[in-house]
């Protein structure tokens, strides 16, 4: 059996740290979670943590980037493979329910946002991160409306930001209050939100006819010279 390379060992270490940090951030919050606690829970030393990450925030951003990129990739695949808008909606619902069963993602999202609100230095990194993600999800929304033959009722980036906020809130709140014990509630409400957007959207604008090829005249401005 071949010995593991240095890079392979490092990847195993990072995987153990990420798993430990996910539980710590989601269960304790970013402020309460400590580097020592994360390292000890992973069966590693404090030095192993700092050999791979500069701060807790660096690890949190990496965790969320991986989670959100995976979500966006799956949603993009749904749009690409679905034959029509209705199939896209059902595909979105399946992905939303799967994501909700993995509750750590939603909790990490909330912790990331709260930490940015409380930490101005971290907020700058968060702003760049969330803007890039909104753009990614916006492309998915634009593709959904295109497949439905509709014009988005608002800018796709605004719709994406609202959908992410609404979906996260649903996932967190559905386990409490009157809807506690109803596993279908969050998914049904999210699907209703998407159907509502499609319902108020107008028909897609007709493509402008291309200009026929022909001669073009180029205007030249003449300047009078005075002596």
Backbone torsions as a table, in degrees:
resi	resn	phi	psi	omega
1	UNK	NA	127.3	-177.5
2	UNK	-72.9	142.3	177.4
3	UNK	-71.2	147.6	179.9
4	UNK	-69.5	146.0	176.6
5	UNK	-76.0	167.4	179.3
6	UNK	-62.0	-38.3	-179.8
7	UNK	-67.2	-38.8	178.3
8	UNK	-65.1	-41.3	177.8
9	UNK	-63.4	-40.5	180.0
10	UNK	-64.5	-39.1	-179.6
11	UNK	-66.1	-37.8	176.8
12	UNK	-64.4	-42.0	178.4
13	UNK	-61.2	-45.4	-179.3
14	UNK	-64.9	-37.2	178.7
15	UNK	-63.2	-42.7	178.7
16	UNK	-65.7	-40.6	178.4
17	UNK	-65.9	-41.8	-179.6
18	UNK	-64.5	-40.7	178.9
19	UNK	-63.3	-43.9	179.0
20	UNK	-65.8	-42.2	-178.2
21	UNK	-67.1	-37.1	179.0
22	UNK	-58.0	-45.8	179.1
23	UNK	-67.2	-39.4	-178.4
24	UNK	-68.4	-46.9	-178.9
25	UNK	-64.6	-43.3	-178.2
26	UNK	-71.5	-35.4	-176.2
27	UNK	-88.2	-31.5	-175.1
28	UNK	-113.3	-22.2	-172.7
29	UNK	95.1	158.1	-176.2
30	UNK	-65.1	-42.7	-177.4
31	UNK	-64.3	-43.6	-175.7
32	UNK	-75.1	-32.0	-179.6
33	UNK	-67.5	134.2	-178.0
34	UNK	-114.8	156.0	176.9
35	UNK	-61.2	-41.5	179.1
36	UNK	-62.0	-44.2	-179.0
37	UNK	-64.7	-42.7	178.8
38	UNK	-62.6	-44.4	-178.2
39	UNK	-65.7	-45.3	-178.8
40	UNK	-64.1	-41.2	179.5
41	UNK	-64.5	-27.8	178.4
42	UNK	-85.7	-4.3	-178.2
43	UNK	74.4	29.6	-176.9
44	UNK	-128.4	171.8	-179.4
45	UNK	-91.7	165.4	175.4
46	UNK	-60.0	-36.7	179.0
47	UNK	-62.9	-34.5	178.7
48	UNK	-64.5	-36.0	178.0
49	UNK	-63.6	-52.2	-175.2
50	UNK	-73.2	-12.2	173.9
51	UNK	-75.7	-16.3	-177.1
52	UNK	-118.4	-25.8	-177.9
53	UNK	-137.3	143.7	179.1
54	UNK	-79.6	-40.0	-176.9
55	UNK	-145.3	170.9	173.5
56	UNK	-61.8	-36.7	-178.1
57	UNK	-63.9	-37.8	177.2
58	UNK	-60.7	-42.5	179.4
59	UNK	-67.4	-41.1	-179.7
60	UNK	-61.3	-43.6	178.6
61	UNK	-63.8	-39.1	178.8
62	UNK	-65.5	-42.7	178.7
63	UNK	-60.6	-46.5	-177.9
64	UNK	-70.4	-36.1	178.1
65	UNK	-61.2	-44.6	179.1
66	UNK	-62.9	-44.8	-177.2
67	UNK	-66.1	-45.6	-177.0
68	UNK	-72.1	-36.5	176.6
69	UNK	-63.9	-38.0	178.0
70	UNK	-65.0	-42.8	178.5
71	UNK	-62.9	-48.3	-178.3
72	UNK	-62.9	-37.8	179.3
73	UNK	-64.8	-41.8	179.5
74	UNK	-66.1	-41.1	-180.0
75	UNK	-66.9	-38.4	177.4
76	UNK	-62.8	-38.2	179.4
77	UNK	-65.8	-37.6	177.9
78	UNK	-59.7	-48.3	-178.6
79	UNK	-62.8	-41.5	-176.9
80	UNK	-66.9	-35.3	-173.8
81	UNK	-93.5	-20.8	-176.0
82	UNK	-73.1	138.9	-179.0
83	UNK	-75.4	-24.5	-179.1
84	UNK	-152.9	176.7	-176.0
85	UNK	-63.3	-36.3	-179.3
86	UNK	-63.5	-40.9	177.6
87	UNK	-66.3	-34.3	176.7
88	UNK	-62.0	-45.3	-178.7
89	UNK	-61.0	-43.4	179.5
90	UNK	-67.6	-34.3	175.6
91	UNK	-66.5	-40.5	176.1
92	UNK	-61.0	-42.1	-179.5
93	UNK	-61.4	-43.9	179.7
94	UNK	-62.3	-41.9	179.5
95	UNK	-68.2	-38.8	179.9
96	UNK	-63.2	-43.9	-179.3
97	UNK	-66.3	-37.8	178.2
98	UNK	-65.2	-42.4	179.0
99	UNK	-64.3	-37.4	-179.0
100	UNK	-66.1	-34.8	178.6
101	UNK	-65.2	-27.7	174.5
102	UNK	-92.2	79.4	-170.6
103	UNK	-62.8	-19.3	-176.6
104	UNK	-63.6	-33.0	-178.3
105	UNK	-61.6	-47.4	179.5
106	UNK	-63.9	-40.5	179.1
107	UNK	-66.2	-39.7	178.0
108	UNK	-64.5	-37.6	178.2
109	UNK	-60.2	-46.0	179.9
110	UNK	-64.1	-44.1	180.0
111	UNK	-62.5	-39.3	178.7
112	UNK	-61.6	-45.2	-179.1
113	UNK	-66.0	-45.4	-179.9
114	UNK	-63.5	-39.6	-179.5
115	UNK	-65.4	-35.8	177.5
116	UNK	-67.3	-35.4	178.5
117	UNK	-66.8	-32.4	-174.5
118	UNK	-94.8	-15.0	-174.3
119	UNK	-127.0	97.5	-176.9
120	UNK	-57.1	-35.8	-179.4
121	UNK	-66.0	-41.9	178.9
122	UNK	-72.2	-27.1	-176.4
123	UNK	-58.5	-34.5	-179.8
124	UNK	-64.7	-41.4	177.8
125	UNK	-67.6	-39.6	-179.6
126	UNK	-63.4	-40.9	-178.5
127	UNK	-60.6	-45.0	178.9
128	UNK	-64.6	-40.6	-179.3
129	UNK	-64.5	-48.9	-174.7
130	UNK	-72.0	-32.8	177.6
131	UNK	-64.2	-43.9	178.8
132	UNK	-63.0	-39.5	-179.5
133	UNK	-69.5	-39.8	177.6
134	UNK	-59.5	-39.0	179.0
135	UNK	-64.5	-38.9	179.1
136	UNK	-64.1	-49.0	-179.5
137	UNK	-67.1	-32.1	178.4
138	UNK	-60.4	-37.4	178.5
139	UNK	-64.9	-34.7	177.1
140	UNK	-65.8	-43.7	179.3
141	UNK	-64.5	-41.9	179.1
142	UNK	-60.3	-39.8	179.1
143	UNK	-67.4	-35.7	177.5
144	UNK	-62.0	-48.6	-179.0
145	UNK	-66.9	-35.0	177.2
146	UNK	-64.0	-40.8	179.9
147	UNK	-67.4	-30.0	179.0
148	UNK	-84.2	-6.7	-177.5
149	UNK	70.3	31.6	-176.9
150	UNK	-120.9	156.9	174.3
151	UNK	-96.3	125.0	-179.3
152	UNK	-54.0	136.3	-179.2
153	UNK	-73.3	-8.9	176.7
154	UNK	-153.1	172.6	179.2
155	UNK	-58.6	134.7	-178.9
156	UNK	-53.3	-35.3	179.6
157	UNK	-66.9	-36.4	177.5
158	UNK	-67.9	-40.8	178.0
159	UNK	-64.6	-39.7	179.6
160	UNK	-64.1	-44.9	-179.9
161	UNK	-61.9	-42.8	-179.9
162	UNK	-66.1	-41.1	-179.1
163	UNK	-64.3	-41.3	179.0
164	UNK	-64.5	-42.3	179.4
165	UNK	-66.0	-44.6	-178.7
166	UNK	-65.5	-44.1	-179.2
167	UNK	-63.5	-41.6	178.8
168	UNK	-64.7	-43.5	179.1
169	UNK	-62.1	-42.9	178.4
170	UNK	-60.4	-45.7	-177.6
171	UNK	-61.6	-36.5	-178.1
172	UNK	-79.5	-38.7	-173.3
173	UNK	-85.4	-20.2	-174.1
174	UNK	-66.6	-17.4	178.6
175	UNK	-85.6	5.3	-177.0
176	UNK	-133.3	164.9	175.0
177	UNK	72.8	-153.9	-172.6
178	UNK	-64.3	-27.3	-176.3
179	UNK	-94.2	8.0	178.4
180	UNK	-62.3	134.0	-178.3
181	UNK	90.1	0.0	177.8
182	UNK	-107.3	93.1	-174.0
183	UNK	-66.7	-19.4	-177.3
184	UNK	-87.5	-11.7	-172.0
185	UNK	-57.7	-54.4	-175.5
186	UNK	-60.1	-45.7	180.0
187	UNK	-64.4	-41.2	179.8
188	UNK	-63.1	-42.1	-179.5
189	UNK	-68.9	-37.0	178.5
190	UNK	-66.3	-40.6	178.1
191	UNK	-65.1	-39.1	178.0
192	UNK	-62.5	-39.2	177.3
193	UNK	-60.5	-46.2	-179.6
194	UNK	-66.0	-40.1	177.7
195	UNK	-63.7	-36.8	178.5
196	UNK	-63.3	-40.8	177.9
197	UNK	-62.0	-42.5	179.5
198	UNK	-68.0	-33.9	-177.8
199	UNK	-67.2	-38.1	-177.7
200	UNK	-87.2	-7.6	-179.1
201	UNK	-76.1	140.1	177.0
202	UNK	-83.7	172.2	178.7
203	UNK	-64.8	151.0	-179.9
204	UNK	-63.0	144.0	178.3
205	UNK	-67.3	137.6	178.6
206	UNK	-66.9	142.3	179.6
207	UNK	-65.4	137.7	179.3
208	UNK	-69.3	133.7	178.8
209	UNK	-64.9	141.3	-179.4
210	UNK	-74.2	147.7	179.6
211	UNK	-72.0	136.6	179.0
212	UNK	-64.6	143.4	179.6
213	UNK	-69.7	140.8	179.8
214	UNK	-176.3	-168.7	-179.6
215	UNK	-73.9	142.3	175.6
216	UNK	-120.8	142.0	178.5
217	UNK	-104.9	137.5	-178.1
218	UNK	-108.7	120.1	-179.7
219	UNK	-81.2	134.6	178.4
220	UNK	-119.2	128.2	179.4
221	UNK	-85.0	131.9	-179.5
222	UNK	-105.3	133.1	178.4
223	UNK	-105.3	130.7	175.1
224	UNK	-80.7	134.5	177.3
225	UNK	-103.7	134.4	179.2
226	UNK	-112.9	139.5	178.8
227	UNK	-116.1	NA	NA
